[in-house]
Amino acid sequence: MVLLSLVATHSNVDLETVARLSVGAPQVPSVALAGDRSVTGAVVLATCNRFEIYAEAPSEEDVEAARSAIVATISEYSGIPEQSVSSSFETHTGQDVAEHLFAVGAGLDSAVIGEREIAGQVRRALIEAQGSGAASGGLVRLFQAASRTAKDVGAQTALGSRGRSIVSVALELAGDLSEDPDWAAKTVVLFGTGAYAGATMATLKDKGCTDISVFSSSGRAEAFVATRAGTALAASDLPGAMRRADVVIGCSGSDARIDAADIEKVREGSDHPLVIIDLALSHDFDPAVANLDDVELITLESVRAAAPEEQADALSQAGDLVREAARSFEEQQATRAMNAAIVALRQHTQTVLDAEMERVRAQHGCTAAAEEVEFALRRMVRQLLHVPTVRARELAAEGRQDEYTAALEALYGIDVMPAPSVAPAAPVTGAPTGGPHADHVHPEGAVCPVDHQRPAQSA
């Protein structure tokens, strides 16, 4: 199995394009799996500034077909031509897949370096894919390793102690733009009830803000505030709340964008300063609201521009941890892939051994002599398999497992079939299943009564 990823982030495309690509994101894994055999698993990571698809393909030869299937699915849902979709994504394969995801989970690829929310988003992406049945074994291991790496970076570097996030930087900007930086004295209206809105609510409370009203066009505000405090707003309450607010925060990403005329109408006759923070990838507010009198607009682009630079030594240490974790993960993947080859070789030799022993028993019967022959053959097989097994591990560590499988096919005609999970190798190093004294069974089903003791060793 081969992992690949398609990546569109704030680093390589504009956020508006990221938002358009993300349309229908939850459906992409299941549709891609159902429509093309080249995709055996898929996980979508969609956040406020990135849209990434991680997938598993049966082999290297299937990678391009898997990518094309995913691009076609995204094009269908987003309405963007396939060529434009394709050009919007960077494609990673091999160790680059793990290294990128591990960096993302650790907050090293975020608009705010070291942000905390992204690690939770990585975990939730895997949980959602597992819930829909789209997460393959390889992808589960990849995302679990990403979560472990994020914890290591947080625990072993200074990035974990800074507590930075997109929300915290945005609120710092809002405080700087306000006449009174004290959040305990501010009135806030929050749009949205998703995970990002929850993180925003928690950060507001940490800053001492208690006057928080929540509006949701989907009607989930009551349930949202029931566990987080705050006041749920009905549509009829919204204009008055907006007029009184010091800060309005958009986290909903709904299709109903609030334009400048709406804000101007609500604030008619008021000279009360207002800060609008738009954290929705698809924008909850028309950018033109920034042109209104006494209104300041903070967007994701503003946050990215204002994000503090992290210390070079902390970033270097975090980068080293990520690269080492990715290298270790790739080695484990190579070893798992090589296990299939080792199992295939052992099964091949076991088949040959069993066939030979059938001929011996057919000629000599179930005798102590036949038992001695079997013991000798099994010992010989153990010795013959030792070097190929050791060499398989060495080649896996060097990333040369393809050479090994090609050699098996050329020499023995063994077709190594990749599998998500490799079963334990069939035993060839001892007596048949049941222990060293187990009875042999003839093809006719008759049990051989010979006491199969280990033959005496000659001096």
N, C-alpha and C positions, 0 to 999 in steps of 0.2 A: 504494500500500500504506500502511496505517495501523498504527502501533504502539499497544499498550495494555498496562497491567499491573494485576494484582490483588495487593494487598499486605496481608498480615496479619503484624504484628510485635509485639514487646514494648511498642511505643508505643501501640497501639490495641486490643489484645486481651490476655487473660491467656495465659500460656505453656501452660497445660493445653489451651486451645482451639487454639493454634498446633500443638501436638503432635497433636491429634485430626485437624485439617485435613490434616496432612502424611501421613497414612496413605495409602499407594499413590502417593506423590509421583512416583516414577520412571515410573509408567505414564501419568500425566496427559497429557503432550505427545502421545504416539502415539495414545492413545485419542481425544483431542479432535480431532486432525487427521483421523483415520479416520472420525469420526462426524459431522463438520459442515464444509461447504465454506466457512463463514464464518471458519474458522481455517486460515491458511496456514502458520503456524509457531508454535512454542512452546518456551520454555525455563523450567525450574523451578529456583528458587534456594531450597533448604531448608537452614537452619542451626539452631543450637541455640536461636535466639530469633526466627526469622522463617520464613515460608512465602510465597513470592512467585512468581507466574506472569507471564512476559512473553510476549506473543503478537503476531502480525501478522494483520491482517484485510485483505481486498481493498480496502475503501473505508470512508469514514466511516459509510455506511449499514449496514455489516456489524458495526460495533463492538459494539452491544448483543447481536446474535445470537452473536457470538464469546464475549462475556462469559457469556452464558447457557449456552453449550455447555460452557465450562470449569467453571462452577459446578455443572452437572449431573454432570459427570465426578467432581469432588471429592466431591460428595454421595454418589455411588454407592460410592466406595471407602471413605469415612470413616463412612458410616452416619448422617451429620448431615443433617437436612432441608434442602432447597435454600434455603428462605427464611433459615434460620439461617446457612448457608454464605455466602449473598450478603451478609448484614448484617455478616459478620465481616471482609469485605475492603473496603479503600479502592481505588477505581479511578482510575488515572491515564491520561491521553491527552495527545497533543501533546508539548510540550517537558517537561512534568512527568514523563513516563516516563523520559527521559534524565537529568533533574536528580536524580530519586530514586535511580536505579540508580548514577549516578556518586557520589552522596553515600554510598550503601551501600558501594560498592567502596573508597572512600577511608576508611571507618571512621567517618564522621561521623554515622551513624544507628545506631551500635552501643551496647550497654549500657556498654561501655568505649570512650570516644571515641578514635579513632585506632588501634583494634586492627588487628593485622597479618593475622590468619588469614582475614578476610573477603575480602581481595583474591584469595587463592588459591581460595577457595570460588566466587567469581564466575567465575574462569577455568575451574574444573572443571565448573561448571554448563553452560557453553558447549560444552566438549569432550564432555560426555555427550550433549547435545542433537545435536551434529554426528554423534556416533557412531550415534545412533538414527535419523538422518535427519529430525529434527524442527526443526532450526534453519534458518529462512529467511534469505535474504540480508540483509534489514533487521535481523534479530536478531543475526546475526553481526557486522555493523558496529556495532550498539549495544553489544554486550558487549566487543568489541575496543576501542572508544572508552572504555568504563568502565575497562578495565585500564590504558590509557594515562593516563587522568585520575588514577587511584590512584597511579601512579608519579610523576606531576607533583606531587601533593599531598605525597607522602612526601619528594620531593627538594627542594621549594621552601618547605616550612613546617616549623615546629618539631615538628609532630605525628610526622613520620617518625623523629625522633631519640629519642622517648620509649620506643619499643618496648613499649607497653602492649598487653595482650591480656586476654581473659576468663580464660585459664588463669593468666597471671602475677598478676593481681589476686587470683584465688582462692588461689593458693599463698602470696601475701603475707598474706592473711587467716589461712590455716592456720598460718603461721609465728608470727603474733601470738597465736594461741590456744594454741600449744604451749608447754610448759615450756622446751624448748630450741629456739631458732629456727634452729639449724644443720641444714641439710638433708643435709649429709654424714653426719650421725649418725642419720638417720631411715630406717625401714623402710616401704616403700610397696607397696600392692597396687593394681593398676590393672585396672579392668574395661573391656574393649573393645579392638578392634584397627583401628578406622577411622581416618580422617584426623584427627579431633579427638584420638583417643588418641595418634596419632603426634606431634601438636603438644605434647601434655601430656608425653610421654616426653622430647622435646627440651628443653622448659623445665625439667623436673626435672634433667636432666643439666647444663644451664647453671647450675643452682643448686648443683651438686656432689653431688646424690643419686646413689648407685650401687646401693643395695639395692632393686631394683624387681622385683616379680613381676607377671606378667600373666595374667589369666584371660579366656577367651572361651568362651561357651556354644556358639559355632558351631565350635569346634575349631581356630581360626586362630592361637592364641597362639604355637605353635612357629614358624610362618612369620614372625610379627610380630617376635619377639625375635631371629630369625636375622640380621636386618639392623640391629637397634637395640640389641642386648645385652639384659640383663635375663633373668629366669627365667620359663619358661612353667609355668603351674599346671594340673594335672589337677583334676577335680572333687573327688577324694579328698584333694588337697593343700590345698584352699581353706580349710577350717575352721582348720587349724593356722596358715596364713599370716595369716588375718584376726585370729587371737588375738595374734599377735606384732606386728602392724602398728601403726605410729604414725599413719599416714595411709592412708585408703582413698579411691580416686578412681573415680567412675562415669562412663564415657563411652560406654557401649554402647547405651543406649536400647532394650534388649531388653524383651520382654513379661514376662520372669520377674523381677518386682520383688522386691527383698529387703526383708522387713518387719522391724519392730522385734523380733518374737519370734525371728527368725533371728539377729539380731545379739546379742540377750540370751543366747541359747543358746550361741553361739560364745564369748562373753566371760564365761560363768558362772564366778564365783570370782575374776575378774581385776579389779584396780583400776587397770590400765594405761590412761592416757588415750588416747582415740582421736578423731581428727578425720576426718569423712566429708565429702568434696567431691562433690556430685552435679551434674555438668555435663550430664547427659543431658536433652534437652528433655522426654521422657516420663517422666523420673525412674527411676533405677536403684534408689533406696531410698525406702521409705515415709517420709514426713515425720515420722512418729511416732518415728523413731529419735532425734530431737532431745531427746526426753523421757527417754532412758536416762541412767543415772548415768555420769559421766566420758566422755560422748560429745557432741561438738560437730558440728553439721551446717551445712555451707556449701552454698547452692544458687545457681542463676542469679540469683534475686531478691536474695540476699545480695550477690552480686558487683555487681549493678547499683546497689544502695544504697551500696556502699563505693567505687565507681569514682571516681577523683580527678577533680576539675574541671580542665579544660584552660584554658590562658590564652586570654583573650578575643581577643587579637590574632591568635593562631595559628588559632583557629576562624574568625575573620572572613576571614583570608587564604585559608584552605582553602575556605570557602564561596564566595568570589569566583571561585576557580579552577574550582570545580564548575559554578557558574552560567554562566560564560563558555564552558566546554567543552560544556555542554548547549545553549547558544544556537548555538554553532558547528555542533554536530551537527544541530540542527534545520534550520539554514540549508542544510546539505549535503543533508539529506533532501528539503527543498523543491526544491532545484536538481535533484536526481535525478528527482523527480516532474515538474518542468517540462521536463526533457530529453525525456520521452516526448511531451509536447505539441509541442515543437519538431520532433522527428523526424516526428511525424504531419503537421505542416504542410508540412514539406519533401517528404515522400513524396507528399502531395496535389498540390503544385505540380509535382513531377517527373512524376507521372502525367499531369497536364494538358499539360505540355510535350512529353512523349513522344507523346501522342495528336495534338497539333498538328503535330509534325514528321512523323508518318506521313502526314498529309494533304498536307503540303508536298511530300514526296517522291513521293507518289502522283500529284500534279499536275505537278511539274516534274522528277521523276527525281532521280537522284543526281548533282547538278551542283554546281559551285562556287557558284552562286547560292543553292542550297538550304543549302549550308554557311554562307554569310554570314547567311542568315535564322536558322539555328540558333544561331550565335554571338551574334547580336543578342538572341535570345530568352533565352539563358542569362544574358547580362549583365543583362538587364532583371529576370529572376527573382532574381539576386543582390541587386540593388538593392531590389526589393520585399520580400525577406525580411530585409533588414538591420534595419530598425526593429522589426518584430515579434519578432525574436530578441533584440535588446537589451532591448526592453520586457519580454520573458519573464523575463530575468535580474533585472530591477529588481523585478518583481512577486513573484518567488520570494523575494527578500531581504526583502520586506515581508510575506510570508506570505499573499499574495493569488493564489496559483496557481489556485485554484478559479475565480476570475473569468476568467482567461485561457482555461482549458479550456472554460468555459461559452460564452465568446465564439466560440471556434473551432467549437463545435457549432452555435451559433445562426447564424453567418455562412456557414460552409462545409459544415455537416453532418458535420464530422469528429468521430468518437467516439474520444476518447483512451483507450486501454486501458492501465491501469497495469501495470507489469512489475517484477519484482524486480531485473532488470538491464536497462539501456537500451543497446541496440546503437548503434554510431556512426551518425550521420545519413547517409542516402544522399547521395552527392555531387551537388550541383546547381551548384557554383561553377566547374566546368570542363567539359572535354569528356567524353565517355562513358568508362567504365572501359577502361583500356588506354592512356591517355595522349592528348595533344592530337592525335596523328596516327593514332589507331586507325581502322580501317575501319568503316563503318556496315554493318549487316546488314538487308536487306529482309525483310519478313514471309515471303517465299518461301524465305529462307535464302541468297539470292545476295549475295555480298560486293560492296559498292560500291567501285570502284577509284579514286575521286577522292582526290587528295592533299589531306588536310584541313589546309591551312595556315591560320594566323590571318589573316583578311581584312585587307587594308591599311587603315590609318586615313586618313581624309580630312584634309587640312590644314585 
